[in-house]
Amino acid sequence: MSALVETAPLIGHVVGGQVTTPDGSRTQDVRNPATGEVTGRVLLADQAEVDAVVAGALEAAASWAQEPIGKRAGVLFAFREQLVAHTDELAATITAEHGKVIADSLGEVGRGLEVVEYACGIPQLLKGEYTDQAATGVDVFSFREPLGVVAGITPFNFPAMVPLWMAPMAIATGNAFVLKPSERDPSSSLLLARLWKDAGLPDGVFSVLQGDRVAVDGLLTHPDVSAVSFVGSTPIAQHVYATATAHRKRVQALGGAKNHAVVLADADLDLAATHLTGAAFGAAGERCMAISVALVVDEVADALLERLKAAAQKVRVAPGNDPDSDMGPVITKAAQLRIEEIVTDAVSSGARALVDGRGHTVDGFEGGFFVGPTVLDRVTADMRAYAEEIFGPVLVVMRVADLSEAIALVNANPYGNGTALFTSSGDAARTFQRAVHVGMIGINVPIPVPVGWHSFGGWKDSLFGESHIYGPEAVRFYTRNKVVTSRWPSSPATARFHFGRTTSH
């Protein structure tokens, strides 16, 4: 082990409000994707550490669930202020370990902030239902109770936003939340834990468990974990769903995507090209809502490709903390090599690399994991570039005859996360939004991520489980309903005995 790795700081767990770095733990290197250098070593939990984190969360959950809802809301308001005050610090932490440009990191925090603000309204969101005089002298009312300990397993591509899509709603509804962040960029989780503590959240209500599959499986099978939220690749989402449900847990597991944008002949091509460039290459394409496929009507394909080529060639690739950078590196060397391999396979199979990002280097950062913007024309459905989720800065272009052919391609794809349509026709837009088998749809909006007071989630192989994430569905996911039927007889001694259920008579 090099001296640099030996001196790299340890990134530990958060148990009972304190950062812990147990002796003897396995570790994994954390690297700066712009340089390839090791910047830290993250602990990888064993089963004993999983048990310790969950035990602390279980103890905290019991008292947190009994706190008045107004007090819980007060902590959420205070956390919101902490998040605003430390946005720049959190964004810099994201960029240092993920590699995305500062503007993308700031945007990530902003989208997470929306969910925090929605969670601040929890007194209104948790109001129950009441029926007076459901039967003679009988009232019926319902309310929702927290589940206890819930876990969030989050991906590398949004190390702050996705935890903020989960934890605020789980905590606001009265649960204790255990975060298992990606081991590739784990430091944001420690900063979030500090902000929760500074907001007045009791110790143990928000915990951090660092680790790999051992930690994941430990949470999925732990008897004191009642629900699991997951965002990541489809194969892992399938594993999470199957394992956790087999252990009688609620699960929302969001998987991968292959998002299509359809460009019709009546679209504003300049608008479409600008938005497709941002949607394909923003965050180096490492987002589940990135547009990775453009389905372009034949008659405007060449005109749109001219615009896409010009726009892609203007994208400035540099480290994320460079203020002039539009796009940073991808997360690892392995990701870089896989992306380039898929592009090479497409070109050898007949696709045309209109813009080729393979072999891209940045002066002074030759050890970084950079891939330049790539536009592939004349891709076919049997190529890897279309069949697989690339998760990199690659835009695949396929030519279609009309809207019907485009819809058929979207619906034939196994994923159903997001899609977009560029058109000036209201009739075409209405046809499209009703016909596609996709959970989130944009009309002249390339990345249709719902605002925080709606819920986020796809269809088909992009979601396992019934519940979408954040928004109204999060209230239902993190609580269970309890219904009370009550009667208070005025004279108990003369109350009649009933053999059947209470009726309305």
N, C-alpha and C positions, 0 to 999 in steps of 0.2 A: 504494500500500500504506500502511495506517495505521501510525502510530508504534507502536501496541500490537502489531500483527502483526510489525513489524520487530524489536521487542525480545523477542518470544516465543522461549523457548529452543529450540534445535535438538535433535531426538531422533534419534540416529544408530544406526549398526550396531554390532555387537560382533564384532570379528575378532581372533583370537588372544588373547582375554581382555581386549582393550582397546576402549573406545568410540571410534568413529571418525566424523568428520563431514567427508567429503571436500568440497573446494571445488567449486562449480559444479553440485552435485547439484540435481535437481528437488526441490521440497518441497510438502507439503500441510498446510493448517491443521488443527490438532487443537482441538476445542472442548469446553467444559464444557456438557453438554446441559441443565443446570439454568438456565444463564444465557445460553447462546448465544455467550459470549465465547471468543475465541481464547486458548488457554493454552499452545500450543506449535506447532512446525512439525516435521513428521516428514520425514526424507529418503526419497526414492523412488529406489531403486537402478536403475542402468543395467546393461547386460550386463557391463561391466568389473568392476563391484562384485560382481555375482553370482559371477563367475569368481574374484575374490579371496577371497570368503567360502568358496566350495567348496574352493579350493586349500588354504586354511588348515585346513579340516576334514579334508580327505583326508590331509594330513601328520599331523595329530593322531590320526586313526583307526588308522593303522598301528601306532603305539606303544601306544595305549590297548587295542587288541585283544589285545596280548601281556601285559597286566598280569594278575597272579594274580586269580582271581575273588574271593578274599577281600578284596583291596585295593579292587576295584570296589565290593563290598558296603560296605566301610568308608566310602567316599565317599558312598554313598547314605544311610547312617546319619547322617553328618555333615550332609548336605543336609537331611535330615528335621529335624534340630535347628535348623538355620538357618531353615527355613520356619516352624517353630513360634515361634521367637523374633521373627520379623519379620511375623507374620500381620497384626497391626494396621496396620503400614506398607503391606503389600501390599493389604489391603482398602481403605485410604484412597485408594491410587493407582487402584484399580479404580473406586471410586465417583466420583472426580474426573473421569475421562474417559468412563466408561460411563454413569453416572448412577444405577445401582441403589442401593438403600438399603444401609447398612453391614451390616445383618444378612444380606442376601443375599450381599454380598461376602465376609463371613466364612464363610458356608456354602460359597461357591465354593472358597475356599482349603481348607476342611475336606474337601471331596470330592476335591480334588486330592491332599491329604495321604494319603488312603487308598491311592492308587496308588503313591505314594512308598514307603509302608510295605510294600506287596506286593513292590515291586522290591527292597527290602532283603533279601528271601529268595532272591535270584537264585542262590546256590550250590545250593540245593535244586531250584530251577526248571530249572536247566540240566543236571542230572544226565542222562547218556545211558543207553543200554541195552547189555546185554552178554549174549551167548550163549556159554557155555563148551562146547567140544567139539561145535560145529555139525556137523563131520565129523571123521574120525579125525585128531587133531592140529591141528584147525582151529578157531579162535575168531573170532567176529564181534562187533564192537561199533560203536556209533554215538555221535556227538556233534554238537553244533550250533555253528556258527561265525557270527560277525557278518557283516553285509553290507558294511560300510564306512561310507560317508556316506549318511545318510538325512535326509529333510526333513519338516517339519511345517508345514502351511499352516492357520492357525487363524482363527476368526471373532471378530467384535467382542463378541459377547454373553457370552463367558466368556474374557476375556483372560489369566487365570491358570489356570483349571481345565483347559481343553482342552490347553494346552501341558504341563500336569502329567499329563494322561492319556497323553501321547506320550513326552516326553523321558526320564522316569525309566526306562521299560522299554527304550527304544532304547539309552540309555547303559549301563544295567546289563548288557545283553547284549553290550556291547563295541563299539558303533558310535559314530561322531561324529554329532551331531544339529545340523541347521540349522533354526532357527525363523524362519518368515516370518509375523509377527503381522499382525493387522488394522491398517491405517493410521489407523483411526478412534480407537483407544485403545492406542497402542503402548508406553506407558511401563512397563507391568507387565513387559514382556519384558526391559527393561534391569535391573530389580530382580531378576528371576529369574536373569539372567546373573551378577549380583553375588553372589547367594547360592550359586550353583554354584561360583564361583571361591573364595569364602570357605570352602566345604566341602572344598576341596582338589582339585577337578576340574582336570586339566591344561588349559592354555590351548588353545583350538581344538576341544575335544570338544563344547562347547556354544557355538554361534554364533547371532547374530541378524542377519537380513537384513531391513531395513525396505523397504517398497515397495508397488507396485500390481501391475497385470497384467504389467508388464515383468519384475518379480522372479519372479512366479509362473511365467510361461512359461520364464524362464531356468532355474529349478529343474527344471521338468517335462522339459526337453529336454537338460539338462546330462549329458554322458556319465559323469561321476564321481559322480552321484547314483543310488544303487541302489534306493531305495524312497521313496515319498511317502505321507504320511498327511494327510488333508484332512477338515475339518468346515466346512460352510457350506450354501449354497442348492443345490437340485437342479440347476439349469442349470450352475452352476460345477462342481459335483461331476461332472457328465457330461463337461464339458470337461477337467477334471483327469484323469479316468479314461481318456478316449480318447487324450489327448495323451501321458500318461506311459506307458501300456501300448504305444503305438506306438513309444516309445523304449525298450522292453524293461525297464521298471521294474515292480517290485511296487507295487500301489496299494490303499489302503483309502480310499474317498471316501464320507464320510457326508453325505447331502443333507438336504433339508427334511422337513417333517412336517405332518400334519393329524391330531392325536391326538384320539380320541373317548373320552368317558367315558359308559358306559351306566348308567342308574339304573333299577332294577327296582322294582316295587310293594312288595316286601318289604324294601327298603333302609331304613336309618336315615336319614331325610331331613335331620335336623339335621347329622349327620356328613357326609353327601354335600354339603350346601350349604357347609359350612365348608371342606371339602377342595377343592371345585370353585373356590371363591373364591380360595384360595391358589394353586391350580394354574393358574388362568387369568390372574390379575393379578400374581402374584409376578414380580419383575424386569420389570415392565411388559409381561409376556407375551412378552418377547424371549428365548425359549429353545425349542429344538427338541423338548423334552419337555413343553411347556406343554399343558394341556388347552384346546383351542380350540372343541371341539364337545361338547355334552351331548345325548345321545340318551335321552330320558326317556319312559318308558311313560305313555301318555295318562292313565290313572286317577290318577296322582300328579303330573302335570305342573304343574297350577296350584298345588298345595301346595308343591312344590319351588321354583317360581318366586317365590312370596312370600318364601321364606327367602333365595333368591339375591338378590332385590332389596334386602332389608334388609341382607344382608351386604355387598353391593357398595357400598351407600350409606355404609357405615361405614369404607370403606377411605380412609385419610388420604393424600392426594397432596401431596408436597412434595419439595424437593431431597433427594438420597440421604444427605447428611450431617446432615440434621435428625433428631435422635433420636426424634422423634414420627412420622416418616414411615413409611408402609407401602409406598408405591410411588413411585418417582421418575419422571423423564421418559423418553421414548424417545430413541434415539441421535442422530437428526438431524432437521432441519426437514423434509427430504424424506420421512422415515419418518412423521412426524406427519401431513403432508398426505395421504399415501397411505392411512393408516389411516382418517382421517376421510372420505376419498372412498369407501372401500369401505363404511363404515357408511351414508353417504348413499345409495349405490346400493342397499343392502339395504332401507332404509326406503322408498325410492321404488318398489321392486319388491314391496312388500307385507309386509315384516317389521315387527315392532313393537319399537321401542327401549324396553325396559322400564327400562333405565338408560342414559343417553346421555352419553358422555364427550367429545363433540365440543365444541370451543371452551373447554376447561377452562383456567383461568388460576390462577396461584398469586401471591398478593400479594407484591410485591417482586421477583418473578422472571418478569415478563411476557415477557421474551425467551427463556424456556426452552421446551423442546420437550415440553410436557405434553399427554397425552391421559388423560382420566378413565376409570375402569372403565366398561365398556359391556356390557350384556346384551341380546342380540337374540333375540326369541321369534318362532316361526313362520317360521323360515328354511327355504328349500327347496334342494334339491341343485343347482339351476341358477343360483343366485345366486353372485356373486363372493365373498361372505362365507363361503360354504362351499367353493367350488371352489379358491380361492387360499389360500396360507399368508399370514395377515395379519401375523403377527409383531408383535403389539401387544396391549393389554389389552382384548380383545374376546372374549366368550364367546357362541358361537352355540348356540341351543337348537332342537332339532328333535324333534318328537313322533313316537313309534313305537307300534305296536300291541303288540309283544311282543319277546322276546329274539331270535327268529329274524329279524325285520325289522331289528333293530339290527345283528346279525352281518352280514346281507347288505349293509347300508350301509358298515360298516367294511371289508368285503372288496372292495367295488366301488371304494373310494377308491384312487387311484394310490399313495398313501403307505402305509408300513407300519412306522412307527417305534415308537410306543407307544400303548397303550390301557389302559382301566381299566373295571372293573365294580364297581358298588355293589349288594350283595345280602346277604341272610342265608341264602341257599340254597347249600349245598355242591354240589348237583347242577347248579344253574345255573352256578356258578363253573367246575366241571369241563367242562361243555359249552362254555362260552365260551372257556376257555383252549385247548381243543383245536381249536376251529372257526375262530378268527380268524386271518387271514393277516398277522400282526404280529410283530415281533421281540421286543418287551418288553411284558409284561402285568402289570397291577396288579389285585389283588383287594382292594377296599376300601383301596387305596393309589393315590392319584391320579397320582403321578409315579414310575413304577417304574424309576428309574435303578439298575442293578445295583451292588452294593458292589464295591470295588476288586479282589476276588479272583474275580469273574466277569467276563464281557466284555460290552461295550456295543455295540449295533448293531441296526438295523432291517432290514426287508425291502423289496422292491419299489423304488420310486423314492427310498427313504430310504437306500439303500446301493448303491454300485457297487464291485464287487470281492467276494471271498469272505471276507475277514477282518474281524472286528469289532475294536473298539479296546480297549485295556488288558486286564488279566487274562491267562488262559492263552493266548488267541489272539495276544496281543502277543509272547509268547516265540517263537512259530512265525513270526510275520510279520517280526520283525527279525533272524531267523537263518535259516541253511539247514543242512540235515542232511548229514552226511558219514558213510559207513559203511565200515568197514575189515574186511576178511577177512584173517586172518593165520595163517601156519603157520611154525613154527620146527623144521625137521627136526633130529633128533638126529645124523644122519650125512648131511650134504648130498651127499657123493660118491655115495651109493647111492640118493638120492631118485628116485622114478619120474617119468617125463615123462607129463603128462596132456594129451590133446587137447580134452577137454570141460571143463565147469564142475565145480566141487567139489560132490560129493554128500554125503549123510548117511551114506554107507557107507564 
